[in-house]
Amino acid sequence: MIDYVIGRVMAWMDSEPVVGLMMAVAAVVTFAALYRRDGGPGPGPWAWLRRVVEAGTLATLLMGLLWAFRAVLGGNAVAFHAEHGRVSEANFHSLQTIWGAPHVQRELVVRHYRKVVTREEQFRDDPTLPPVFRDVESEEIVDQDAITRAHGDVVVVPNLRKKGSGVYSGFEATFAVEYEVVNPSPHATRTELELPLSGQVLYDELRVTVDGAELGPELRVDADALRWERAMAPGERITVAIGYATRGVEHFYYQIPEPREIRDFALAMRVVGLPRADVNYPEGCLTPSSIDSDGDDLLLRWELDRSLTTAGMGVALPRPEQPGAAVGAVLSRSPYALMLLVGAVCLTLLIDSMGRTGRDAVALLDVALTCACYSLMFVIMSAAADALGLWGALAAGAAPCLALSWWLWRRHPSRTAVLALLGFFVAVHPLSALASAHIEAFDAAVVAGLVLYLVALTLRARARANVSTPVASTRTPTLEDLPVA
């Protein structure tokens, strides 16, 4: 059991060394303050032992109470995260089956086949007879680029989707592309055309035309592609136009998967309401040739000619801020703030009570009640976050915390220093969670500030003690120094 406790303490010291050091010092400070209460133990070993046991028990109870409040704040943060902005793989997968997946549209695939006649020798029972040949007709693929032009237009409208307590970056999109397909061979060909599908839940307003005419029954719809075929004369050119509306999550992506010489390619993508600062791309995506703003919309253009690439083109929507994300970040740091606050208060009481004995020097009950007041602040925040938002919940929790703390410490000699610490940890420290990119620098600045604060408090206490101590006079006493009868 002792090894387990020591192991847990060492693991905690490794993960949070600053708070662990301050709490260790606070435990020693609390024990020392309780031990020397009322001038220390009386004469005799039993009085000394009794004072050691009392001080050790009360210091242990204070540390245990602090850990209990730390566990309450940790459980409060976990419960809040479970009900606000909880993003999970299960919910994301369920959303894709309902709304749609990340959309990937691959380029039209064109295959030309031409007829070839070959002579094949027939089987003979008597090998001495002359050979007999037969013409066999087959098809071979024409291995040349068939797409000479591709112009596409995409409009993406963000549409946030909620599943469970989490919010996901959904969108609705319209896609239209026009290809120019040519038969590059000097022979008539049978041409197979195939538009790959990405398995989306919905393809709405689907239109496929060849030279402006609807395909009708020639179009075959499979689970993974749209397919049709036609005969093309040597050098014939056709225009294939495809358009549809769809929806999905996270990103819209267009790709040319097979290496070929890309000629006269242009893709224009309009993202409605996307700030330029939030633009991002899926993995393996080419950056646009140009980025322009049109009011609140963002216009992305890719233009290629005489190019070779298999990289894609598209946009990744920014991840939305989850409901209660700011309050959740504040609650996640509340156990750390509590431990830091109590350590600073205990050290303040020790330093500021130099030469002072009695109840005012210890204030054990006031420290415990301060823990309760500070913990109450975050419990109120989690309960009021949905109705009041971050700032309203912070005000609703800070007001009773500061009022009760002032009432507890209003008559204590160290009230100014303690209330200043409380004001910082109530009004300033929780807001550090909003600057997640600079959180480590903020924590380092807080620790440095506490060190300077404790050093200044120590120098002040020493100066006060030197002033209050009478200095012995070096003058030779005379008869005038005798008391008057």
VOGUFI-620154 format. One record per residue (C-alpha): residue number from 1; residue in three letters; x, y, z. Coordinates in nm, 3 decimals, decimal comma, padded with zeros to 5 digits. Layout:
<pts>
PT tordren kelo      c1      c2      c3
PT     NUM  ALA       X       Y       Z
...
</pts>
This chain:
<pts>
PT tordren kelo      c1      c2      c3
PT       1  MET  00,000  00,000  00,000
PT       2  ILE  00,280  00,240  00,090
PT       3  ASP  00,460  00,159 -00,236
PT       4  TYR  00,138  00,229 -00,429
PT       5  VAL  00,088  00,568 -00,261
PT       6  ILE  00,452  00,663 -00,315
PT       7  GLY  00,426  00,557 -00,680
PT       8  ARG  00,116  00,769 -00,736
PT       9  VAL  00,278  01,070 -00,570
PT      10  MET  00,592  01,034 -00,784
PT      11  ALA  00,383  01,000 -01,102
PT      12  TRP  00,191  01,314 -01,010
PT      13  MET  00,517  01,500 -00,943
PT      14  ASP  00,642  01,398 -01,289
PT      15  SER  00,325  01,516 -01,466
PT      16  GLU  00,274  01,841 -01,269
PT      17  PRO  00,607  01,923 -01,102
PT      18  VAL  00,530  02,287 -01,018
PT      19  VAL  00,198  02,214 -00,849
PT      20  GLY  00,345  01,906 -00,681
PT      21  LEU  00,631  02,109 -00,535
PT      22  MET  00,398  02,380 -00,409
PT      23  MET  00,163  02,128 -00,250
PT      24  ALA  00,454  01,953 -00,079
PT      25  VAL  00,571  02,288  00,057
PT      26  ALA  00,213  02,374  00,159
PT      27  ALA  00,184  02,047  00,352
PT      28  VAL  00,507  02,120  00,539
PT      29  VAL  00,399  02,480  00,598
PT      30  THR  00,063  02,373  00,735
PT      31  PHE  00,224  02,123  00,968
PT      32  ALA  00,477  02,380  01,093
PT      33  ALA  00,211  02,646  01,148
PT      34  LEU -00,009  02,404  01,343
PT      35  TYR  00,286  02,277  01,542
PT      36  ARG  00,395  02,619  01,665
PT      37  ARG  00,042  02,742  01,733
PT      38  ASP  00,015  02,921  02,071
PT      39  GLY  00,392  02,922  02,107
PT      40  GLY  00,454  02,552  02,043
PT      41  PRO  00,419  02,247  02,268
PT      42  GLY  00,451  02,266  02,645
PT      43  PRO  00,734  02,104  02,841
PT      44  GLY  00,764  01,727  02,847
PT      45  PRO  00,774  01,454  02,581
PT      46  TRP  00,399  01,384  02,596
PT      47  ALA  00,310  01,742  02,515
PT      48  TRP  00,555  01,736  02,224
PT      49  LEU  00,414  01,407  02,092
PT      50  ARG  00,058  01,531  02,129
PT      51  ARG  00,136  01,847  01,931
PT      52  VAL  00,309  01,645  01,655
PT      53  VAL  00,011  01,411  01,623
PT      54  GLU -00,240  01,698  01,620
PT      55  ALA -00,044  01,898  01,361
PT      56  GLY  00,016  01,593  01,141
PT      57  THR -00,349  01,488  01,155
PT      58  LEU -00,484  01,833  01,073
PT      59  ALA -00,232  01,886  00,792
PT      60  THR -00,324  01,547  00,646
PT      61  LEU -00,694  01,631  00,669
PT      62  LEU -00,634  01,960  00,488
PT      63  MET -00,440  01,788  00,208
PT      64  GLY -00,706  01,517  00,186
PT      65  LEU -00,978  01,781  00,164
PT      66  LEU -00,783  01,958 -00,108
PT      67  TRP -00,752  01,634 -00,307
PT      68  ALA -01,123  01,573 -00,259
PT      69  PHE -01,204  01,914 -00,409
PT      70  ARG -00,956  01,844 -00,688
PT      71  ALA -01,142  01,521 -00,766
PT      72  VAL -01,474  01,711 -00,763
PT      73  LEU -01,343  01,961 -01,016
PT      74  GLY -01,200  01,683 -01,233
PT      75  GLY -01,532  01,498 -01,232
PT      76  ASN -01,715  01,824 -01,306
PT      77  ALA -01,498  01,883 -01,614
PT      78  VAL -01,544  01,525 -01,737
PT      79  ALA -01,924  01,543 -01,696
PT      80  PHE -01,936  01,875 -01,882
PT      81  HIS -01,731  01,739 -02,174
PT      82  ALA -01,958  01,432 -02,196
PT      83  GLU -02,260  01,658 -02,253
PT      84  HIS -02,103  01,933 -02,464
PT      85  GLY -01,912  01,895 -02,789
PT      86  ARG -01,831  01,527 -02,749
PT      87  VAL -01,689  01,425 -03,088
PT      88  SER -01,646  01,050 -03,133
PT      89  GLU -01,569  00,811 -03,417
PT      90  ALA -01,902  00,633 -03,367
PT      91  ASN -02,101  00,955 -03,403
PT      92  PHE -01,893  01,064 -03,703
PT      93  HIS -01,951  00,731 -03,877
PT      94  SER -02,322  00,751 -03,804
PT      95  LEU -02,335  01,105 -03,944
PT      96  GLN -02,173  00,987 -04,269
PT      97  THR -02,442  00,723 -04,316
PT      98  ILE -02,712  00,987 -04,268
PT      99  TRP -02,574  01,303 -04,426
PT     100  GLY -02,278  01,198 -04,639
PT     101  ALA -01,906  01,125 -04,629
PT     102  PRO -01,608  01,339 -04,734
PT     103  HIS -01,669  01,389 -05,105
PT     104  VAL -01,413  01,269 -05,359
PT     105  GLN -01,492  01,313 -05,729
PT     106  ARG -01,250  01,146 -05,968
PT     107  GLU -01,210  01,241 -06,332
PT     108  LEU -01,409  01,095 -06,616
PT     109  VAL -01,249  00,776 -06,751
PT     110  VAL -01,250  00,729 -07,131
PT     111  ARG -01,139  00,407 -07,302
PT     112  HIS -01,129  00,366 -07,680
PT     113  TYR -01,133  00,018 -07,834
PT     114  ARG -01,073 -00,052 -08,203
PT     115  LYS -01,140 -00,374 -08,392
PT     116  VAL -00,842 -00,584 -08,496
PT     117  VAL -00,851 -00,888 -08,729
PT     118  THR -00,591 -01,158 -08,674
PT     119  ARG -00,534 -01,490 -08,856
PT     120  GLU -00,533 -01,796 -08,638
PT     121  GLU -00,427 -02,143 -08,743
PT     122  GLN -00,695 -02,408 -08,689
PT     123  PHE -00,644 -02,742 -08,523
PT     124  ARG -00,595 -03,038 -08,760
PT     125  ASP -00,632 -03,407 -08,683
PT     126  ASP -00,373 -03,491 -08,946
PT     127  PRO -00,065 -03,271 -08,901
PT     128  THR  00,059 -03,368 -09,247
PT     129  LEU -00,225 -03,176 -09,414
PT     130  PRO -00,171 -02,811 -09,518
PT     131  PRO -00,249 -02,552 -09,244
PT     132  VAL -00,590 -02,390 -09,233
PT     133  PHE -00,629 -02,028 -09,111
PT     134  ARG -00,931 -01,835 -08,988
PT     135  ASP -00,979 -01,459 -08,941
PT     136  VAL -01,058 -01,374 -08,578
PT     137  GLU -01,191 -01,033 -08,488
PT     138  SER -01,098 -00,883 -08,147
PT     139  GLU -01,063 -00,543 -07,977
PT     140  GLU -00,757 -00,366 -07,851
PT     141  ILE -00,741 -00,050 -07,643
PT     142  VAL -00,621  00,273 -07,802
PT     143  ASP -00,355  00,396 -07,561
PT     144  GLN -00,377  00,773 -07,616
PT     145  ASP -00,516  01,068 -07,415
PT     146  ALA -00,878  01,116 -07,505
PT     147  ILE -00,969  01,421 -07,290
PT     148  THR -00,846  01,743 -07,449
PT     149  ARG -01,037  01,989 -07,231
PT     150  ALA -01,199  01,988 -06,884
PT     151  HIS -01,370  02,289 -06,725
PT     152  GLY -01,546  02,247 -06,390
PT     153  ASP -01,739  02,463 -06,145
PT     154  VAL -01,808  02,376 -05,780
PT     155  VAL -02,009  02,567 -05,522
PT     156  VAL -01,966  02,456 -05,160
PT     157  VAL -02,206  02,585 -04,894
PT     158  PRO -02,102  02,497 -04,534
PT     159  ASN -02,382  02,339 -04,333
PT     160  LEU -02,286  02,243 -03,977
PT     161  ARG -02,426  01,909 -03,865
PT     162  LYS -02,484  01,796 -03,507
PT     163  LYS -02,469  01,437 -03,389
PT     164  GLY -02,497  01,368 -03,020
PT     165  SER -02,343  01,666 -02,842
PT     166  GLY -02,078  01,726 -03,111
PT     167  VAL -02,086  01,954 -03,416
PT     168  TYR -01,924  01,850 -03,744
PT     169  SER -01,825  02,047 -04,055
PT     170  GLY -02,089  01,945 -04,307
PT     171  PHE -02,159  02,104 -04,645
PT     172  GLU -02,388  02,105 -04,946
PT     173  ALA -02,231  02,128 -05,292
PT     174  THR -02,319  02,156 -05,658
PT     175  PHE -02,078  02,016 -05,915
PT     176  ALA -02,072  02,076 -06,291
PT     177  VAL -01,799  01,980 -06,535
PT     178  GLU -01,766  01,978 -06,913
PT     179  TYR -01,521  01,749 -07,093
PT     180  GLU -01,414  01,750 -07,454
PT     181  VAL -01,350  01,390 -07,559
PT     182  VAL -01,179  01,304 -07,890
PT     183  ASN -01,112  00,981 -08,076
PT     184  PRO -00,737  01,021 -08,135
PT     185  SER -00,695  00,715 -08,358
PT     186  PRO -00,744  00,696 -08,737
PT     187  HIS -00,992  00,413 -08,684
PT     188  ALA -01,351  00,398 -08,571
PT     189  THR -01,371  00,301 -08,205
PT     190  ARG -01,612  00,172 -07,946
PT     191  THR -01,579  00,421 -07,661
PT     192  GLU -01,654  00,339 -07,296
PT     193  LEU -01,709  00,634 -07,065
PT     194  GLU -01,720  00,603 -06,688
PT     195  LEU -01,769  00,863 -06,415
PT     196  PRO -01,655  00,723 -06,077
PT     197  LEU -01,882  00,782 -05,778
PT     198  SER -01,761  00,812 -05,421
PT     199  GLY -02,052  00,629 -05,260
PT     200  GLN -02,230  00,938 -05,129
PT     201  VAL -02,569  00,909 -04,964
PT     202  LEU -02,731  01,145 -05,216
PT     203  TYR -02,672  01,256 -05,577
PT     204  ASP -02,951  01,498 -05,661
PT     205  GLU -03,043  01,664 -05,993
PT     206  LEU -02,804  01,431 -06,178
PT     207  ARG -02,762  01,521 -06,547
PT     208  VAL -02,534  01,363 -06,806
PT     209  THR -02,547  01,500 -07,163
PT     210  VAL -02,343  01,434 -07,476
PT     211  ASP -02,338  01,725 -07,720
PT     212  GLY -02,636  01,869 -07,532
PT     213  ALA -02,854  01,555 -07,560
PT     214  GLU -02,964  01,349 -07,259
PT     215  LEU -02,835  00,993 -07,260
PT     216  GLY -03,158  00,839 -07,143
PT     217  PRO -03,157  00,457 -07,123
PT     218  GLU -02,798  00,440 -07,250
PT     219  LEU -02,678  00,550 -06,906
PT     220  ARG -02,609  00,263 -06,666
PT     221  VAL -02,596  00,346 -06,296
PT     222  ASP -02,388  00,120 -06,074
PT     223  ALA -02,292  00,151 -05,710
PT     224  ASP -01,948  00,288 -05,791
PT     225  ALA -01,985  00,463 -06,129
PT     226  LEU -02,201  00,597 -06,411
PT     227  ARG -02,126  00,410 -06,738
PT     228  TRP -02,222  00,437 -07,101
PT     229  GLU -02,067  00,370 -07,439
PT     230  ARG -02,093  00,495 -07,796
PT     231  ALA -01,929  00,453 -08,136
PT     232  MET -01,693  00,729 -08,244
PT     233  ALA -01,557  00,799 -08,591
PT     234  PRO -01,188  00,871 -08,650
PT     235  GLY -01,100  01,216 -08,507
PT     236  GLU -01,457  01,275 -08,381
PT     237  ARG -01,501  01,516 -08,088
PT     238  ILE -01,788  01,513 -07,841
PT     239  THR -01,873  01,733 -07,541
PT     240  VAL -01,974  01,552 -07,224
PT     241  ALA -02,144  01,763 -06,954
PT     242  ILE -02,209  01,623 -06,606
PT     243  GLY -02,376  01,795 -06,313
PT     244  TYR -02,528  01,704 -05,977
PT     245  ALA -02,592  01,828 -05,624
PT     246  THR -02,462  01,640 -05,323
PT     247  ARG -02,370  01,681 -04,958
PT     248  GLY -02,100  01,554 -04,725
PT     249  VAL -01,861  01,640 -04,443
PT     250  GLU -01,511  01,777 -04,398
PT     251  HIS -01,390  01,825 -04,757
PT     252  PHE -01,469  01,833 -05,130
PT     253  TYR -01,193  01,684 -05,344
PT     254  TYR -01,145  01,648 -05,722
PT     255  GLN -00,869  01,421 -05,851
PT     256  ILE -00,712  01,304 -06,175
PT     257  PRO -00,603  00,957 -06,058
PT     258  GLU -00,430  00,822 -06,371
PT     259  PRO -00,118  00,993 -06,510
PT     260  ARG -00,187  01,169 -06,837
PT     261  GLU -00,101  01,491 -07,014
PT     262  ILE -00,349  01,742 -06,876
PT     263  ARG -00,452  01,998 -07,135
PT     264  ASP -00,678  02,302 -07,101
PT     265  PHE -00,791  02,218 -06,748
PT     266  ALA -00,971  02,468 -06,525
PT     267  LEU -01,157  02,412 -06,199
PT     268  ALA -01,331  02,699 -06,018
PT     269  MET -01,454  02,646 -05,663
PT     270  ARG -01,666  02,893 -05,467
PT     271  VAL -01,690  02,839 -05,090
PT     272  VAL -01,974  03,043 -04,944
PT     273  GLY -01,898  03,237 -04,627
PT     274  LEU -01,543  03,107 -04,576
PT     275  PRO -01,291  03,365 -04,451
PT     276  ARG -00,958  03,363 -04,630
PT     277  ALA -00,777  03,301 -04,300
PT     278  ASP -00,965  02,968 -04,259
PT     279  VAL -00,884  02,822 -04,601
PT     280  ASN -00,728  02,475 -04,586
PT     281  TYR -00,679  02,181 -04,823
PT     282  PRO -00,714  01,803 -04,799
PT     283  GLU -00,402  01,593 -04,779
PT     284  GLY -00,223  01,554 -05,115
PT     285  CYS -00,392  01,857 -05,267
PT     286  LEU -00,245  02,114 -05,506
PT     287  THR -00,259  02,475 -05,390
PT     288  PRO -00,483  02,687 -05,615
PT     289  SER -00,349  02,893 -05,900
PT     290  SER -00,536  03,191 -05,755
PT     291  ILE -00,742  03,276 -05,446
PT     292  ASP -00,986  03,567 -05,458
PT     293  SER -01,259  03,701 -05,232
PT     294  ASP -01,604  03,787 -05,359
PT     295  GLY -01,785  03,951 -05,071
PT     296  ASP -01,807  03,689 -04,799
PT     297  ASP -01,727  03,406 -05,042
PT     298  LEU -01,389  03,260 -05,133
PT     299  LEU -01,303  03,179 -05,496
PT     300  LEU -01,039  02,913 -05,563
PT     301  ARG -00,914  02,841 -05,915
PT     302  TRP -00,689  02,566 -06,048
PT     303  GLU -00,560  02,606 -06,405
PT     304  LEU -00,334  02,347 -06,574
PT     305  ASP -00,212  02,304 -06,929
PT     306  ARG  00,046  02,059 -07,065
PT     307  SER  00,085  01,926 -06,712
PT     308  LEU  00,141  01,592 -06,542
PT     309  THR  00,005  01,532 -06,192
PT     310  THR -00,206  01,291 -05,993
PT     311  ALA -00,257  01,531 -05,701
PT     312  GLY -00,606  01,647 -05,624
PT     313  MET -00,777  01,983 -05,598
PT     314  GLY -01,025  02,083 -05,332
PT     315  VAL -01,094  02,248 -05,000
PT     316  ALA -01,113  02,124 -04,641
PT     317  LEU -01,367  02,303 -04,425
PT     318  PRO -01,251  02,431 -04,086
PT     319  ARG -01,351  02,229 -03,783
PT     320  PRO -01,632  02,409 -03,600
PT     321  GLU -01,597  02,521 -03,242
PT     322  GLN -01,780  02,273 -03,026
PT     323  PRO -02,067  02,388 -02,799
PT     324  GLY -01,926  02,489 -02,465
PT     325  ALA -01,567  02,454 -02,588
PT     326  ALA -01,448  02,768 -02,407
PT     327  VAL -01,620  02,675 -02,081
PT     328  GLY -01,490  02,318 -02,114
PT     329  ALA -01,133  02,447 -02,154
PT     330  VAL -01,172  02,658 -01,839
PT     331  LEU -01,312  02,364 -01,642
PT     332  SER -01,029  02,138 -01,760
PT     333  ARG -00,775  02,371 -01,599
PT     334  SER -00,969  02,418 -01,274
PT     335  PRO -00,798  02,134 -01,076
PT     336  TYR -00,457  02,278 -01,168
PT     337  ALA -00,567  02,628 -01,069
PT     338  LEU -00,706  02,504 -00,735
PT     339  MET -00,381  02,331 -00,637
PT     340  LEU -00,176  02,634 -00,739
PT     341  LEU -00,404  02,873 -00,547
PT     342  VAL -00,402  02,674 -00,224
PT     343  GLY -00,025  02,632 -00,237
PT     344  ALA  00,019  03,008 -00,284
PT     345  VAL -00,227  03,088 -00,002
PT     346  CYS -00,055  02,851  00,243
PT     347  LEU  00,287  02,999  00,165
PT     348  THR  00,143  03,350  00,199
PT     349  LEU  00,005  03,270  00,543
PT     350  LEU  00,337  03,125  00,657
PT     351  ILE  00,544  03,420  00,536
PT     352  ASP  00,302  03,693  00,640
PT     353  SER  00,258  03,546  00,991
PT     354  MET  00,624  03,559  01,092
PT     355  GLY  00,630  03,625  01,464
PT     356  ARG  00,251  03,589  01,492
PT     357  THR  00,086  03,307  01,689
PT     358  GLY -00,266  03,197  01,761
PT     359  ARG -00,565  03,143  01,538
PT     360  ASP -00,479  03,422  01,291
PT     361  ALA -00,146  03,259  01,207
PT     362  VAL -00,298  02,926  01,105
PT     363  ALA -00,648  02,997  00,955
PT     364  LEU -00,684  02,628  00,872
PT     365  LEU -01,062  02,642  00,851
PT     366  ASP -01,050  02,950  00,630
PT     367  VAL -00,815  02,774  00,386
PT     368  ALA -01,053  02,475  00,365
PT     369  LEU -01,354  02,700  00,310
PT     370  THR -01,162  02,893  00,043
PT     371  CYS -01,112  02,562 -00,143
PT     372  ALA -01,487  02,506 -00,124
PT     373  CYS -01,565  02,858 -00,251
PT     374  TYR -01,323  02,826 -00,543
PT     375  SER -01,460  02,485 -00,638
PT     376  LEU -01,816  02,619 -00,616
PT     377  MET -01,728  02,878 -00,879
PT     378  PHE -01,656  02,612 -01,144
PT     379  VAL -01,957  02,401 -01,049
PT     380  ILE -02,178  02,706 -01,105
PT     381  MET -02,002  02,774 -01,436
PT     382  SER -02,077  02,427 -01,568
PT     383  ALA -02,442  02,454 -01,466
PT     384  ALA -02,495  02,803 -01,614
PT     385  ALA -02,288  02,766 -01,934
PT     386  ASP -02,579  02,666 -02,160
PT     387  ALA -02,798  02,954 -02,049
PT     388  LEU -02,543  03,234 -02,000
PT     389  GLY -02,243  03,146 -02,218
PT     390  LEU -01,882  03,180 -02,110
PT     391  TRP -01,885  03,536 -01,976
PT     392  GLY -02,220  03,507 -01,802
PT     393  ALA -02,126  03,174 -01,644
PT     394  LEU -01,789  03,315 -01,532
PT     395  ALA -01,961  03,614 -01,371
PT     396  ALA -02,223  03,391 -01,207
PT     397  GLY -01,954  03,172 -01,055
PT     398  ALA -01,706  03,447 -00,963
PT     399  ALA -01,955  03,668 -00,775
PT     400  PRO -02,039  03,423 -00,489
PT     401  CYS -01,680  03,301 -00,477
PT     402  LEU -01,539  03,650 -00,422
PT     403  ALA -01,816  03,751 -00,183
PT     404  LEU -01,775  03,445  00,040
PT     405  SER -01,396  03,472  00,030
PT     406  TRP -01,409  03,835  00,135
PT     407  TRP -01,639  03,747  00,423
PT     408  LEU -01,400  03,472  00,537
PT     409  TRP -01,083  03,681  00,524
PT     410  ARG -01,214  04,031  00,601
PT     411  ARG -01,068  04,035  00,954
PT     412  HIS -00,755  03,830  00,897
PT     413  PRO -00,422  04,018  00,912
PT     414  SER -00,320  03,867  00,575
PT     415  ARG -00,648  03,951  00,403
PT     416  THR -00,495  04,188  00,146
PT     417  ALA -00,248  03,934  00,007
PT     418  VAL -00,494  03,644  00,016
PT     419  LEU -00,775  03,838 -00,150
PT     420  ALA -00,534  03,961 -00,420
PT     421  LEU -00,442  03,600 -00,497
PT     422  LEU -00,809  03,503 -00,506
PT     423  GLY -00,889  03,792 -00,740
PT     424  PHE -00,618  03,680 -00,984
PT     425  PHE -00,720  03,312 -00,982
PT     426  VAL -01,090  03,398 -01,013
PT     427  ALA -01,082  03,674 -01,277
PT     428  VAL -00,760  03,621 -01,476
PT     429  HIS -00,632  03,264 -01,455
PT     430  PRO -00,947  03,094 -01,598
PT     431  LEU -00,927  03,310 -01,911
PT     432  SER -00,585  03,163 -01,995
PT     433  ALA -00,770  02,861 -02,136
PT     434  LEU -00,891  03,079 -02,425
PT     435  ALA -00,532  03,129 -02,547
PT     436  SER -00,448  02,762 -02,599
PT     437  ALA -00,156  02,845 -02,830
PT     438  HIS  00,020  03,038 -02,552
PT     439  ILE -00,087  02,832 -02,251
PT     440  GLU  00,262  02,708 -02,166
PT     441  ALA  00,406  03,060 -02,176
PT     442  PHE  00,122  03,183 -01,954
PT     443  ASP  00,181  02,907 -01,698
PT     444  ALA  00,553  02,986 -01,691
PT     445  ALA  00,473  03,356 -01,638
PT     446  VAL  00,233  03,270 -01,353
PT     447  VAL  00,494  03,056 -01,178
PT     448  ALA  00,757  03,328 -01,220
PT     449  GLY  00,513  03,589 -01,089
PT     450  LEU  00,432  03,376 -00,783
PT     451  VAL  00,801  03,334 -00,707
PT     452  LEU  00,859  03,710 -00,726
PT     453  TYR  00,546  03,769 -00,518
PT     454  LEU  00,664  03,532 -00,243
PT     455  VAL  01,013  03,685 -00,243
PT     456  ALA  00,867  04,036 -00,208
PT     457  LEU  00,633  03,914  00,067
PT     458  THR  00,928  03,760  00,254
PT     459  LEU  01,131  04,081  00,235
PT     460  ARG  00,832  04,279  00,360
PT     461  ALA  00,778  04,043  00,652
PT     462  ARG  01,145  04,061  00,751
PT     463  ALA  01,144  04,439  00,734
PT     464  ARG  00,833  04,450  00,951
PT     465  ALA  00,993  04,214  01,204
PT     466  ASN  01,309  04,428  01,225
PT     467  VAL  01,108  04,746  01,286
PT     468  SER  00,905  04,586  01,565
PT     469  THR  01,215  04,453  01,747
PT     470  PRO  01,357  04,715  01,996
PT     471  VAL  01,723  04,804  01,946
PT     472  ALA  01,943  04,796  02,257
PT     473  SER  02,085  05,139  02,351
PT     474  THR  02,464  05,182  02,376
PT     475  ARG  02,437  05,491  02,606
PT     476  THR  02,565  05,459  02,965
PT     477  PRO  02,263  05,467  03,202
PT     478  THR  02,239  05,762  03,446
PT     479  LEU  02,025  05,850  03,748
PT     480  GLU  01,767  06,003  03,519
PT     481  ASP  01,697  05,659  03,377
PT     482  LEU  01,574  05,531  03,715
PT     483  PRO  01,197  05,503  03,747
PT     484  VAL  01,021  05,774  03,945
PT     485  ALA  00,899  05,653  04,284
</pts>
